[in-house]
Amino acid sequence: MSAHTTDFAQALRDAGLRVTPQRLVLLAILMDSADHPNADELLARARAVDDSVSLATVYRTLSALEEAGLIRKLTLESESSRYEITPLAEHDHVVDIDTGEVIEIPNDEIARLRREALERLGYEIVSQHTLIRARRIRKS
């Protein structure tokens, strides 16, 4: 059993979830993914490791992992939801509207401005996430 697998198994137990091979596979795939895969992409990657994984299993597992706070679902308007391991440091996302690429951007400055604005209104942030839809500037 690898260190990743042991850590994931403990994270599942800590979240009150049963440790299953499918959950371990999906957590490992998400941990190693830089591209924020959707459910279909996760299914294809999981089947390369365990061909018994079904789309229903992927959706049930994603739902359980999200509810437990181990992963984050990125809802991208008319596109399929994408997933990532819950980040240690908050960040926002840019979606390239031409390619569909999802890019992480650090949000220290954005977070500070949000926090200050909400404090002036008498609120504290419980959770936040910004999704920016953008198009790459073409240089002529």
C-alpha positions as CSV (number, residue, x, y, z in Angstrom):
1,M,0.0,0.0,0.0
2,S,1.5,3.4,-1.0
3,A,1.7,6.4,1.2
4,H,-1.0,8.1,-1.0
5,T,-3.3,5.1,-0.5
6,T,-2.7,5.1,3.3
7,D,-3.3,8.8,3.5
8,F,-6.5,8.6,1.4
9,A,-7.7,5.6,3.5
10,Q,-7.2,7.6,6.7
11,A,-8.9,10.7,5.2
12,L,-11.9,8.6,4.3
13,R,-12.1,7.1,7.8
14,D,-11.7,10.6,9.3
15,A,-14.6,11.7,7.2
16,G,-16.7,8.8,8.4
17,L,-16.7,7.0,5.0
18,R,-16.0,3.4,4.2
19,V,-12.7,2.7,2.5
20,T,-13.4,1.2,-0.9
21,P,-11.1,0.5,-3.8
22,Q,-13.2,2.9,-6.0
23,R,-12.9,5.8,-3.5
24,L,-9.2,5.2,-3.2
25,V,-8.7,5.2,-7.0
26,L,-10.8,8.3,-7.6
27,L,-9.0,10.2,-4.8
28,A,-5.6,9.2,-6.3
29,I,-6.7,10.3,-9.8
30,L,-7.9,13.6,-8.5
31,M,-4.7,14.2,-6.4
32,D,-2.6,13.5,-9.5
33,S,-4.7,15.6,-11.9
34,A,-3.8,19.1,-12.8
35,D,-6.7,19.5,-15.2
36,H,-9.8,19.4,-13.1
37,P,-11.5,16.3,-14.7
38,N,-15.2,15.9,-15.2
39,A,-17.0,12.6,-14.3
40,D,-16.6,11.1,-17.8
41,E,-12.8,11.8,-17.7
42,L,-12.6,10.4,-14.2
43,L,-14.4,7.2,-15.4
44,A,-12.0,6.7,-18.2
45,R,-9.0,7.2,-15.9
46,A,-10.4,5.0,-13.2
47,R,-11.2,2.2,-15.7
48,A,-7.5,2.2,-16.8
49,V,-6.8,1.1,-13.2
50,D,-10.0,-0.9,-12.3
51,D,-12.2,-1.8,-15.2
52,S,-15.1,-2.7,-12.9
53,V,-15.7,1.0,-12.1
54,S,-19.1,2.3,-13.6
55,L,-20.3,5.8,-14.2
56,A,-22.9,5.3,-11.4
57,T,-20.1,4.4,-9.0
58,V,-18.1,7.5,-10.1
59,Y,-21.1,9.8,-9.4
60,R,-22.0,8.1,-6.1
61,T,-18.4,8.4,-5.0
62,L,-18.0,12.0,-6.1
63,S,-21.1,12.9,-4.2
64,A,-19.9,11.2,-1.0
65,L,-16.4,12.7,-1.3
66,E,-17.8,16.2,-1.9
67,E,-20.3,15.9,1.0
68,A,-17.3,14.8,3.3
69,G,-15.3,17.9,2.2
70,L,-12.5,15.8,0.6
71,I,-13.1,17.1,-2.9
72,R,-14.6,20.3,-4.5
73,K,-17.1,20.4,-7.4
74,L,-16.6,23.2,-9.8
75,T,-19.8,24.1,-11.6
76,L,-19.1,25.7,-14.9
77,E,-22.4,27.0,-16.2
78,S,-23.4,25.0,-19.3
79,E,-20.4,22.6,-19.1
80,S,-20.0,19.4,-17.1
81,S,-19.0,19.9,-13.5
82,R,-15.3,19.4,-12.8
83,Y,-13.6,18.1,-9.6
84,E,-10.5,18.7,-7.6
85,I,-9.1,17.7,-4.2
86,T,-10.2,20.3,-1.7
87,P,-7.3,22.7,-1.8
88,L,-5.1,23.5,1.2
89,A,-5.0,27.1,0.1
90,E,-8.0,28.8,-1.5
91,H,-7.7,29.7,-5.2
92,D,-10.0,30.8,-7.9
93,H,-10.4,29.5,-11.5
94,V,-10.3,30.9,-15.0
95,V,-12.1,28.9,-17.7
96,D,-10.8,29.5,-21.2
97,I,-14.1,29.8,-23.1
98,D,-12.4,28.7,-26.4
99,T,-10.6,25.6,-25.1
100,G,-12.5,24.7,-21.9
101,E,-9.2,24.6,-20.0
102,V,-9.5,25.3,-16.3
103,I,-6.6,27.3,-14.8
104,E,-6.0,27.9,-11.1
105,I,-5.1,31.4,-10.0
106,P,-3.9,32.2,-6.5
107,N,-6.3,34.6,-4.8
108,D,-4.4,36.2,-1.9
109,E,-5.2,39.8,-3.1
110,I,-8.7,38.9,-4.2
111,A,-9.4,37.2,-0.9
112,R,-8.1,40.2,1.1
113,L,-10.4,42.6,-0.9
114,R,-13.4,40.3,-0.4
115,R,-12.7,39.9,3.3
116,E,-12.4,43.7,3.8
117,A,-15.5,44.5,1.8
118,L,-17.6,42.0,3.8
119,E,-16.2,43.1,7.1
120,R,-17.3,46.6,6.3
121,L,-20.8,45.2,5.7
122,G,-20.7,43.2,9.0
123,Y,-20.1,39.7,7.5
124,E,-17.4,37.1,7.7
125,I,-16.7,34.7,4.8
126,V,-17.8,31.1,5.4
127,S,-16.8,29.9,1.9
128,Q,-16.1,31.5,-1.4
129,H,-15.0,30.7,-4.9
130,T,-14.7,32.8,-8.0
131,L,-14.9,31.4,-11.5
132,I,-13.8,33.8,-14.3
133,R,-14.7,33.0,-17.9
134,A,-12.1,34.5,-20.2
135,R,-10.6,34.3,-23.7
136,R,-6.9,34.4,-24.4
137,I,-5.8,37.7,-25.9
138,R,-4.6,37.1,-29.5
139,K,-1.5,39.1,-30.3
140,S,-1.3,40.5,-33.8
